[in-house]
Amino acid sequence: MKQILFLLLFPFLCFSQTQLQDEDISAAAGNEYETLLTNIGIDREGGFAINHFLHKMGFNPDEKFTQRGENFKQKYVQQIVSGNAKPAVIWVNYLNKKVKGYDFPITQKVDISGDTENIIKFYVNFWSRAINFKDTKPGETVTTRFLSDVAALSVGSNGQSKIVVTTAKDYYK
């Protein structure tokens, strides 16, 4: 399984659908993890950035992941837990599409879900935009934009929350 992930994500700078170059993306980023997650080939750094940031938060990928066609879902389990607390789990689901002329599928959408505390922590630290949560209530959605990505955080009332990253074109339809 690790080999499949490695083969899917290895050719780091291969092809992508976006017109932005790596230098453009890096210049716009406010931190070392912030990068485009959609409209790029799955071989590009979007998946690496999520993986590295979750690792920094204390989460490691589970050995198994689900793959259906071009899409795959990865489970991340919290490694640092005190007492009898149950380790938190974050799911990252990549919705990809095979595009003619590209060797690797293009990521269309990324869903990141898990417990509210860790999802909010991911959201406010992965993207470097100022976000005001003062008036946000459970069930409401907060958005931030990075280049052509829109990341929408939905705070659930059941202790679970979700981030959906799509292209601005798809989000504002």
CYANA upper distance limits for C-alpha pairs under 8 A (distance plus 0.5 A):
  1 MET  CA      5 LEU  CA      6.92
  1 MET  CA     63 GLU  CA      7.50
  1 MET  CA     64 LYS  CA      7.23
  1 MET  CA     65 PHE  CA      8.25
  2 LYS  CA      6 PHE  CA      6.52
  2 LYS  CA     63 GLU  CA      7.77
  3 GLN  CA      7 LEU  CA      6.50
  4 ILE  CA      8 LEU  CA      6.55
  5 LEU  CA      9 LEU  CA      6.51
  6 PHE  CA     10 PHE  CA      5.87
  7 LEU  CA     11 PRO  CA      8.27
  8 LEU  CA     42 ILE  CA      7.30
  8 LEU  CA     43 ASP  CA      6.34
  8 LEU  CA    104 PHE  CA      8.18
  9 LEU  CA     42 ILE  CA      6.52
  9 LEU  CA     43 ASP  CA      4.46
  9 LEU  CA     44 ARG  CA      7.12
  9 LEU  CA     45 GLU  CA      8.42
  9 LEU  CA     47 GLY  CA      8.06
  9 LEU  CA     48 PHE  CA      8.34
 10 PHE  CA     43 ASP  CA      6.35
 10 PHE  CA     44 ARG  CA      8.46
 11 PRO  CA     43 ASP  CA      6.00
 11 PRO  CA     44 ARG  CA      7.66
 12 PHE  CA     43 ASP  CA      5.92
 12 PHE  CA     44 ARG  CA      5.32
 12 PHE  CA     45 GLU  CA      6.79
 13 LEU  CA     43 ASP  CA      7.82
 13 LEU  CA     44 ARG  CA      6.36
 13 LEU  CA     45 GLU  CA      8.44
 14 CYS  CA     41 GLY  CA      8.43
 14 CYS  CA     43 ASP  CA      7.47
 14 CYS  CA     44 ARG  CA      7.59
 15 PHE  CA     40 ILE  CA      8.33
 15 PHE  CA     41 GLY  CA      6.81
 15 PHE  CA     43 ASP  CA      8.48
 15 PHE  CA     44 ARG  CA      8.42
 15 PHE  CA    102 TYR  CA      7.01
 15 PHE  CA    103 ASP  CA      7.91
 15 PHE  CA    104 PHE  CA      8.17
 16 SER  CA     39 ASN  CA      7.58
 16 SER  CA     40 ILE  CA      5.15
 16 SER  CA     41 GLY  CA      5.31
 16 SER  CA     44 ARG  CA      8.07
 16 SER  CA    102 TYR  CA      7.96
 16 SER  CA    106 ILE  CA      7.59
 17 GLN  CA     39 ASN  CA      6.02
 17 GLN  CA     40 ILE  CA      5.92
 17 GLN  CA     41 GLY  CA      7.43
 17 GLN  CA    106 ILE  CA      7.50
 18 THR  CA     39 ASN  CA      6.15
 18 THR  CA     40 ILE  CA      6.49
 20 LEU  CA     24 ASP  CA      6.44
 20 LEU  CA     25 ILE  CA      7.16
 21 GLN  CA     25 ILE  CA      6.97
 22 ASP  CA     26 SER  CA      6.60
 23 GLU  CA     27 ALA  CA      6.56
 24 ASP  CA     28 ALA  CA      6.86
 25 ILE  CA     29 ALA  CA      6.73
 25 ILE  CA     35 THR  CA      6.76
 25 ILE  CA     36 LEU  CA      7.59
 25 ILE  CA    147 LEU  CA      8.36
 26 SER  CA     35 THR  CA      7.68
 28 ALA  CA    146 PHE  CA      8.44
 28 ALA  CA    147 LEU  CA      8.10
 29 ALA  CA     33 TYR  CA      8.35
 29 ALA  CA     34 GLU  CA      5.84
 29 ALA  CA     35 THR  CA      6.92
 29 ALA  CA    128 SER  CA      7.96
 29 ALA  CA    146 PHE  CA      8.47
 30 GLY  CA     34 GLU  CA      7.14
 30 GLY  CA    127 TRP  CA      7.91
 30 GLY  CA    128 SER  CA      5.68
 30 GLY  CA    129 ARG  CA      8.39
 31 ASN  CA    126 PHE  CA      8.28
 31 ASN  CA    127 TRP  CA      8.29
 31 ASN  CA    128 SER  CA      7.17
 33 TYR  CA     49 ALA  CA      5.69
 33 TYR  CA     50 ILE  CA      7.94
 33 TYR  CA     52 HIS  CA      8.26
 33 TYR  CA     53 PHE  CA      7.13
 33 TYR  CA    126 PHE  CA      6.71
 33 TYR  CA    127 TRP  CA      8.48
 34 GLU  CA     49 ALA  CA      7.73
 34 GLU  CA    126 PHE  CA      6.28
 34 GLU  CA    127 TRP  CA      6.12
 34 GLU  CA    128 SER  CA      7.81
 35 THR  CA     45 GLU  CA      8.08
 35 THR  CA     46 GLY  CA      6.74
 35 THR  CA     49 ALA  CA      7.78
 35 THR  CA    146 PHE  CA      8.23
 36 LEU  CA     40 ILE  CA      7.87
 36 LEU  CA     46 GLY  CA      6.58
 36 LEU  CA    146 PHE  CA      7.67
 36 LEU  CA    147 LEU  CA      7.81
 36 LEU  CA    148 SER  CA      7.99
 36 LEU  CA    149 ASP  CA      6.93
 37 LEU  CA     46 GLY  CA      5.24
 37 LEU  CA     47 GLY  CA      7.91
 37 LEU  CA    107 THR  CA      7.65
 37 LEU  CA    109 LYS  CA      8.31
 37 LEU  CA    110 VAL  CA      7.69
 37 LEU  CA    149 ASP  CA      7.46
 37 LEU  CA    165 VAL  CA      7.78
 38 THR  CA     46 GLY  CA      8.37
 38 THR  CA    106 ILE  CA      8.01
 38 THR  CA    107 THR  CA      5.55
 38 THR  CA    108 GLN  CA      5.78
 38 THR  CA    109 LYS  CA      6.48
 38 THR  CA    110 VAL  CA      7.86
 38 THR  CA    148 SER  CA      8.44
 38 THR  CA    149 ASP  CA      6.91
 38 THR  CA    165 VAL  CA      7.78
 38 THR  CA    166 THR  CA      6.73
 38 THR  CA    167 THR  CA      6.67
 39 ASN  CA    106 ILE  CA      6.28
 39 ASN  CA    107 THR  CA      5.99
 39 ASN  CA    108 GLN  CA      6.33
 39 ASN  CA    167 THR  CA      7.73
 40 ILE  CA     44 ARG  CA      7.01
 40 ILE  CA     46 GLY  CA      8.33
 40 ILE  CA    106 ILE  CA      5.77
 40 ILE  CA    107 THR  CA      6.23
 41 GLY  CA    104 PHE  CA      6.23
 41 GLY  CA    105 PRO  CA      6.11
 41 GLY  CA    106 ILE  CA      4.76
 41 GLY  CA    107 THR  CA      6.55
 42 ILE  CA     46 GLY  CA      7.92
 42 ILE  CA     47 GLY  CA      7.55
 42 ILE  CA     96 ASN  CA      8.28
 42 ILE  CA    104 PHE  CA      6.84
 42 ILE  CA    105 PRO  CA      6.55
 42 ILE  CA    106 ILE  CA      6.44
 42 ILE  CA    107 THR  CA      6.55
 43 ASP  CA    104 PHE  CA      7.19
 44 ARG  CA     48 PHE  CA      8.27
 45 GLU  CA     49 ALA  CA      6.47
 46 GLY  CA     50 ILE  CA      6.96
 47 GLY  CA     51 ASN  CA      6.60
 48 PHE  CA     52 HIS  CA      6.49
 49 ALA  CA     53 PHE  CA      6.52
 50 ILE  CA     54 LEU  CA      6.56
 51 ASN  CA     55 HIS  CA      6.64
 51 ASN  CA     60 ASN  CA      8.48
 51 ASN  CA     61 PRO  CA      8.19
 52 HIS  CA     56 LYS  CA      6.73
 53 PHE  CA     57 MET  CA      6.85
 53 PHE  CA    122 PHE  CA      8.46
 53 PHE  CA    126 PHE  CA      7.76
 54 LEU  CA     58 GLY  CA      6.92
 54 LEU  CA     59 PHE  CA      5.71
 54 LEU  CA     60 ASN  CA      7.56
 54 LEU  CA     76 TYR  CA      8.24
 54 LEU  CA    122 PHE  CA      8.19
 55 HIS  CA     59 PHE  CA      5.27
 55 HIS  CA     60 ASN  CA      6.07
 58 GLY  CA     78 GLN  CA      6.11
 58 GLY  CA     79 GLN  CA      6.16
 58 GLY  CA     80 ILE  CA      6.70
 59 PHE  CA     76 TYR  CA      6.09
 59 PHE  CA     77 VAL  CA      5.63
 59 PHE  CA     78 GLN  CA      4.73
 59 PHE  CA     79 GLN  CA      6.20
 60 ASN  CA     76 TYR  CA      5.68
 60 ASN  CA     77 VAL  CA      5.99
 60 ASN  CA     78 GLN  CA      7.00
 60 ASN  CA     79 GLN  CA      7.24
 61 PRO  CA     74 GLN  CA      7.37
 61 PRO  CA     75 LYS  CA      6.30
 61 PRO  CA     76 TYR  CA      4.74
 61 PRO  CA     77 VAL  CA      6.85
 62 ASP  CA     74 GLN  CA      7.69
 62 ASP  CA     75 LYS  CA      5.97
 62 ASP  CA     76 TYR  CA      6.12
 62 ASP  CA     77 VAL  CA      7.08
 64 LYS  CA     74 GLN  CA      7.95
 64 LYS  CA     75 LYS  CA      8.19
 65 PHE  CA     72 PHE  CA      7.48
 65 PHE  CA     73 LYS  CA      6.23
 65 PHE  CA     74 GLN  CA      5.35
 65 PHE  CA     75 LYS  CA      7.15
 66 THR  CA     72 PHE  CA      5.91
 66 THR  CA     73 LYS  CA      5.58
 66 THR  CA     74 GLN  CA      7.20
 67 GLN  CA     71 ASN  CA      6.23
 67 GLN  CA     72 PHE  CA      4.69
 67 GLN  CA     73 LYS  CA      6.96
 68 ARG  CA     72 PHE  CA      6.63
 70 GLU  CA     95 LEU  CA      7.86
 70 GLU  CA     96 ASN  CA      6.00
 70 GLU  CA     97 LYS  CA      6.78
 70 GLU  CA     98 LYS  CA      7.52
 70 GLU  CA    105 PRO  CA      7.13
 71 ASN  CA     93 ASN  CA      8.09
 71 ASN  CA     94 TYR  CA      6.17
 71 ASN  CA     95 LEU  CA      5.38
 71 ASN  CA     96 ASN  CA      5.76
 71 ASN  CA     97 LYS  CA      8.31
 72 PHE  CA     93 ASN  CA      6.45
 72 PHE  CA     94 TYR  CA      5.96
 72 PHE  CA     95 LEU  CA      7.45
 73 LYS  CA     91 TRP  CA      7.45
 73 LYS  CA     92 VAL  CA      6.16
 73 LYS  CA     93 ASN  CA      4.70
 73 LYS  CA     94 TYR  CA      6.68
 74 GLN  CA     91 TRP  CA      6.31
 74 GLN  CA     92 VAL  CA      5.73
 74 GLN  CA     93 ASN  CA      6.86
 75 LYS  CA     89 VAL  CA      7.40
 75 LYS  CA     90 ILE  CA      6.53
 75 LYS  CA     91 TRP  CA      5.18
 75 LYS  CA     92 VAL  CA      6.99
 76 TYR  CA     89 VAL  CA      6.13
 76 TYR  CA     90 ILE  CA      5.61
 76 TYR  CA     91 TRP  CA      6.65
 76 TYR  CA     92 VAL  CA      8.35
 77 VAL  CA     87 PRO  CA      6.96
 77 VAL  CA     88 ALA  CA      6.54
 77 VAL  CA     89 VAL  CA      5.19
 77 VAL  CA     90 ILE  CA      7.09
 78 GLN  CA     87 PRO  CA      5.61
 78 GLN  CA     88 ALA  CA      5.70
 78 GLN  CA     89 VAL  CA      6.72
 79 GLN  CA     87 PRO  CA      7.40
 80 ILE  CA     87 PRO  CA      8.12
 81 VAL  CA     85 ALA  CA      6.72
 81 VAL  CA     86 LYS  CA      7.71
 81 VAL  CA     87 PRO  CA      6.50
 88 ALA  CA    114 GLY  CA      8.18
 88 ALA  CA    115 ASP  CA      7.54
 89 VAL  CA    114 GLY  CA      6.52
 89 VAL  CA    115 ASP  CA      7.88
 90 ILE  CA    112 ILE  CA      7.44
 90 ILE  CA    113 SER  CA      6.14
 90 ILE  CA    114 GLY  CA      5.07
 90 ILE  CA    115 ASP  CA      7.87
 90 ILE  CA    119 ILE  CA      8.38
 91 TRP  CA    111 ASP  CA      8.31
 91 TRP  CA    112 ILE  CA      6.13
 91 TRP  CA    113 SER  CA      5.74
 91 TRP  CA    114 GLY  CA      6.85
 92 VAL  CA    110 VAL  CA      7.49
 92 VAL  CA    111 ASP  CA      6.19
 92 VAL  CA    112 ILE  CA      5.04
 92 VAL  CA    113 SER  CA      7.16
 93 ASN  CA    110 VAL  CA      6.16
 93 ASN  CA    111 ASP  CA      5.50
 93 ASN  CA    112 ILE  CA      6.93
 94 TYR  CA    107 THR  CA      7.08
 94 TYR  CA    108 GLN  CA      8.25
 94 TYR  CA    109 LYS  CA      6.65
 94 TYR  CA    110 VAL  CA      5.26
 94 TYR  CA    111 ASP  CA      7.14
 95 LEU  CA    107 THR  CA      6.38
 95 LEU  CA    108 GLN  CA      6.17
 95 LEU  CA    109 LYS  CA      5.63
 95 LEU  CA    110 VAL  CA      6.69
 96 ASN  CA    105 PRO  CA      6.22
 96 ASN  CA    106 ILE  CA      5.80
 96 ASN  CA    107 THR  CA      4.73
 96 ASN  CA    108 GLN  CA      5.82
 96 ASN  CA    109 LYS  CA      7.56
 97 LYS  CA    105 PRO  CA      5.65
 97 LYS  CA    106 ILE  CA      5.77
 97 LYS  CA    107 THR  CA      6.93
 97 LYS  CA    108 GLN  CA      7.19
 98 LYS  CA    102 TYR  CA      8.07
 98 LYS  CA    104 PHE  CA      7.38
 98 LYS  CA    105 PRO  CA      4.76
 98 LYS  CA    106 ILE  CA      6.69
 99 VAL  CA    104 PHE  CA      8.43
 99 VAL  CA    105 PRO  CA      6.76
 99 VAL  CA    106 ILE  CA      7.22
108 GLN  CA    166 THR  CA      7.03
108 GLN  CA    167 THR  CA      7.83
109 LYS  CA    164 VAL  CA      7.64
109 LYS  CA    165 VAL  CA      6.11
109 LYS  CA    166 THR  CA      5.34
109 LYS  CA    167 THR  CA      8.01
110 VAL  CA    163 ILE  CA      8.50
110 VAL  CA    164 VAL  CA      6.33
110 VAL  CA    165 VAL  CA      5.56
110 VAL  CA    166 THR  CA      7.30
111 ASP  CA    162 LYS  CA      7.46
111 ASP  CA    163 ILE  CA      6.23
111 ASP  CA    164 VAL  CA      5.11
111 ASP  CA    165 VAL  CA      6.90
112 ILE  CA    119 ILE  CA      8.17
112 ILE  CA    162 LYS  CA      6.13
112 ILE  CA    163 ILE  CA      5.52
112 ILE  CA    164 VAL  CA      6.96
113 SER  CA    119 ILE  CA      7.22
113 SER  CA    160 GLN  CA      7.78
113 SER  CA    161 SER  CA      6.32
113 SER  CA    162 LYS  CA      4.75
113 SER  CA    163 ILE  CA      6.76
114 GLY  CA    118 ASN  CA      7.59
114 GLY  CA    119 ILE  CA      6.61
114 GLY  CA    160 GLN  CA      5.95
114 GLY  CA    161 SER  CA      6.28
114 GLY  CA    162 LYS  CA      7.09
115 ASP  CA    119 ILE  CA      6.67
115 ASP  CA    159 GLY  CA      6.21
115 ASP  CA    160 GLN  CA      4.86
115 ASP  CA    161 SER  CA      6.42
116 THR  CA    120 ILE  CA      6.49
116 THR  CA    155 VAL  CA      7.23
116 THR  CA    156 GLY  CA      7.77
116 THR  CA    159 GLY  CA      5.94
116 THR  CA    160 GLN  CA      5.43
116 THR  CA    161 SER  CA      5.33
116 THR  CA    162 LYS  CA      8.39
117 GLU  CA    121 LYS  CA      6.69
118 ASN  CA    122 PHE  CA      6.56
119 ILE  CA    123 TYR  CA      6.60
119 ILE  CA    161 SER  CA      6.84
119 ILE  CA    162 LYS  CA      7.30
119 ILE  CA    163 ILE  CA      7.90
120 ILE  CA    124 VAL  CA      6.62
120 ILE  CA    153 LEU  CA      8.37
120 ILE  CA    161 SER  CA      8.47
121 LYS  CA    125 ASN  CA      6.66
122 PHE  CA    126 PHE  CA      6.14
123 TYR  CA    127 TRP  CA      6.80
123 TYR  CA    153 LEU  CA      7.93
123 TYR  CA    163 ILE  CA      8.08
124 VAL  CA    128 SER  CA      7.53
124 VAL  CA    129 ARG  CA      8.28
124 VAL  CA    131 ILE  CA      7.68
127 TRP  CA    144 THR  CA      8.31
127 TRP  CA    146 PHE  CA      8.14
129 ARG  CA    144 THR  CA      7.33
129 ARG  CA    145 ARG  CA      8.46
131 ILE  CA    144 THR  CA      8.15
136 THR  CA    140 GLU  CA      6.89
136 THR  CA    141 THR  CA      8.35
136 THR  CA    142 VAL  CA      8.19
137 LYS  CA    155 VAL  CA      7.93
138 PRO  CA    154 SER  CA      8.36
138 PRO  CA    155 VAL  CA      5.55
138 PRO  CA    156 GLY  CA      5.77
138 PRO  CA    157 SER  CA      5.53
139 GLY  CA    154 SER  CA      6.84
139 GLY  CA    155 VAL  CA      5.87
139 GLY  CA    156 GLY  CA      5.69
139 GLY  CA    157 SER  CA      6.73
140 GLU  CA    154 SER  CA      6.39
140 GLU  CA    155 VAL  CA      6.60
140 GLU  CA    156 GLY  CA      8.44
141 THR  CA    152 ALA  CA      6.80
141 THR  CA    153 LEU  CA      5.89
141 THR  CA    154 SER  CA      4.97
141 THR  CA    155 VAL  CA      7.11
142 VAL  CA    152 ALA  CA      6.13
142 VAL  CA    153 LEU  CA      5.62
142 VAL  CA    154 SER  CA      7.14
143 THR  CA    150 VAL  CA      7.16
143 THR  CA    151 ALA  CA      6.02
143 THR  CA    152 ALA  CA      4.83
143 THR  CA    153 LEU  CA      6.65
144 THR  CA    150 VAL  CA      6.31
144 THR  CA    151 ALA  CA      5.89
144 THR  CA    152 ALA  CA      7.18
145 ARG  CA    149 ASP  CA      6.18
145 ARG  CA    150 VAL  CA      4.97
145 ARG  CA    151 ALA  CA      6.71
145 ARG  CA    168 ALA  CA      8.38
146 PHE  CA    150 VAL  CA      6.95
146 PHE  CA    151 ALA  CA      8.50
148 SER  CA    167 THR  CA      6.10
148 SER  CA    168 ALA  CA      5.93
148 SER  CA    169 LYS  CA      8.35
149 ASP  CA    165 VAL  CA      6.96
149 ASP  CA    166 THR  CA      6.22
149 ASP  CA    167 THR  CA      5.14
149 ASP  CA    168 ALA  CA      6.02
150 VAL  CA    165 VAL  CA      6.06
150 VAL  CA    166 THR  CA      6.03
150 VAL  CA    167 THR  CA      6.39
150 VAL  CA    168 ALA  CA      5.92
150 VAL  CA    171 TYR  CA      7.41
151 ALA  CA    163 ILE  CA      6.90
151 ALA  CA    164 VAL  CA      6.18
151 ALA  CA    165 VAL  CA      4.81
151 ALA  CA    166 THR  CA      7.18
152 ALA  CA    163 ILE  CA      5.92
152 ALA  CA    164 VAL  CA      5.73
152 ALA  CA    165 VAL  CA      6.81
153 LEU  CA    161 SER  CA      7.87
153 LEU  CA    162 LYS  CA      6.29
153 LEU  CA    163 ILE  CA      4.92
153 LEU  CA    164 VAL  CA      7.13
154 SER  CA    161 SER  CA      6.26
154 SER  CA    162 LYS  CA      5.84
154 SER  CA    163 ILE  CA      6.82
155 VAL  CA    160 GLN  CA      7.67
155 VAL  CA    161 SER  CA      5.25
155 VAL  CA    162 LYS  CA      7.26
156 GLY  CA    160 GLN  CA      5.81
156 GLY  CA    161 SER  CA      5.38
156 GLY  CA    162 LYS  CA      8.19
166 THR  CA    170 ASP  CA      6.95
166 THR  CA    171 TYR  CA      6.71
167 THR  CA    171 TYR  CA      6.66
168 ALA  CA    172 TYR  CA      6.49
169 LYS  CA    173 LYS  CA      7.00
